[in-house]
Amino acid sequence: MMRNWRFLAGASIVVAVMAVAGLAPVLAPYEPNKSSVLLLQTPSATHWLGTDELGRDVLSRLIYGARTSLVIGIGAALVAVLIGAPIGLVGGYFRGRIDLMIVPVIDLFVAMPALLLALIITVMVGPSHQNLILVLGFVMWPTMARLVRGQALAIREATYIEAAVAAGGTSAWIIRRHVWPNIMRIVAAQFAIAVSLATITATSLSFLGLGIPPPIPDWGGMVRSGFDYLALNPAMSLAPGAATTITVLGFYLGGSAVE
């Protein structure tokens, strides 16, 4: 019952955020990058969340920022799955020398702080949409690989796998027909959690000045730019901070509720 409640709550949040991102041109009252002479205005009937230091509407930038966060979060999670899942499958199914080579590499990356590793790589390659997706996916693949490997090890010992081997099934066929279908549910759950981790990490990098370059609306960048004007318009930082928290919570609840 509790898992159902968590899944419904998480799915509702995710669907709502995706709807906002998809309908951004309709929902946003102003162009997100259009500046004006109304600098640092407090929330009003014309600007519900006020304006920033360049006179841009905060609400409009918040709505368009959902697109940036979802693209980076989902893209990075996909990269993590594409790298980590095959490596974990190979190590868990074949075991032996292959697994002995794979496990130390996974453990090495898992032992490194994700944010610090992402920070170092981002400094080296430079901030952009594509680079952030690749960097965050590269940082998160070991967790995905470890999870898939553990599941593959357990399934490898199942009776139906032994029967498939005895019947002459090839390793590739057994993995495709029996192992991977039994892991997909767990991978889907970890994918949702990876989206939440990528979103919060991307926001942290943007806050440090290594995220999406301006003037593209980005929640982390909005939090950082509004930090210096909290006394004038707190919504500049609080609104994107709250949006990030809600989005991360939605993906995490949805992923953690899957058995």
VENFEN-V373624 format. One record per residue. N is the residue number from 1. RES is the residue in one letter. NEAR is the number of other C-alpha atoms within 12 Angstrom. Layout:
n;res;near
N;RES;NEAR
N;RES;NEAR
This chain:
n;res;near
1;M;8
2;M;14
3;R;17
4;N;17
5;W;17
6;R;23
7;F;27
8;L;23
9;A;25
10;G;31
11;A;30
12;S;21
13;I;26
14;V;34
15;V;23
16;A;23
17;V;33
18;M;26
19;A;20
20;V;29
21;A;29
22;G;21
23;L;19
24;A;27
25;P;20
26;V;15
27;L;20
28;A;28
29;P;25
30;Y;27
31;E;25
32;P;31
33;N;27
34;K;24
35;S;21
36;S;18
37;V;14
38;L;21
39;L;23
40;L;31
41;Q;30
42;T;28
43;P;23
44;S;17
45;A;13
46;T;17
47;H;27
48;W;24
49;L;33
50;G;35
51;T;42
52;D;43
53;E;29
54;L;23
55;G;28
56;R;34
57;D;41
58;V;49
59;L;41
60;S;42
61;R;48
62;L;47
63;I;40
64;Y;39
65;G;43
66;A;46
67;R;33
68;T;41
69;S;47
70;L;43
71;V;32
72;I;39
73;G;40
74;I;38
75;G;34
76;A;42
77;A;42
78;L;33
79;V;34
80;A;41
81;V;40
82;L;25
83;I;28
84;G;38
85;A;40
86;P;32
87;I;33
88;G;41
89;L;44
90;V;36
91;G;33
92;G;36
93;Y;34
94;F;27
95;R;23
96;G;14
97;R;14
98;I;19
99;D;25
100;L;18
101;M;19
102;I;27
103;V;29
104;P;18
105;V;23
106;I;31
107;D;19
108;L;19
109;F;26
110;V;23
111;A;17
112;M;19
113;P;16
114;A;31
115;L;30
116;L;20
117;L;24
118;A;38
119;L;31
120;I;21
121;I;24
122;T;33
123;V;21
124;M;15
125;V;19
126;G;24
127;P;28
128;S;28
129;H;32
130;Q;23
131;N;28
132;L;43
133;I;39
134;L;34
135;V;41
136;L;48
137;G;40
138;F;35
139;V;41
140;M;46
141;W;41
142;P;38
143;T;37
144;M;43
145;A;43
146;R;38
147;L;36
148;V;43
149;R;38
150;G;29
151;Q;30
152;A;38
153;L;28
154;A;20
155;I;26
156;R;32
157;E;20
158;A;19
159;T;13
160;Y;17
161;I;28
162;E;19
163;A;16
164;A;22
165;V;20
166;A;13
167;A;13
168;G;13
169;G;18
170;T;17
171;S;23
172;A;19
173;W;17
174;I;30
175;I;31
176;R;21
177;R;18
178;H;28
179;V;37
180;W;31
181;P;20
182;N;24
183;I;33
184;M;26
185;R;21
186;I;29
187;V;39
188;A;32
189;A;30
190;Q;40
191;F;40
192;A;40
193;I;37
194;A;47
195;V;42
196;S;40
197;L;40
198;A;46
199;T;48
200;I;38
201;T;40
202;A;49
203;T;44
204;S;33
205;L;37
206;S;40
207;F;27
208;L;26
209;G;26
210;L;33
211;G;43
212;I;34
213;P;25
214;P;24
215;P;21
216;I;28
217;P;38
218;D;49
219;W;50
220;G;43
221;G;36
222;M;51
223;V;38
224;R;31
225;S;33
226;G;31
227;F;25
228;D;18
229;Y;25
230;L;22
231;A;15
232;L;21
233;N;31
234;P;29
235;A;36
236;M;46
237;S;35
238;L;28
239;A;35
240;P;39
241;G;33
242;A;23
243;A;39
244;T;42
245;T;28
246;I;27
247;T;43
248;V;37
249;L;32
250;G;35
251;F;44
252;Y;34
253;L;33
254;G;35
255;G;33
256;S;32
257;A;28
258;V;27
259;E;18
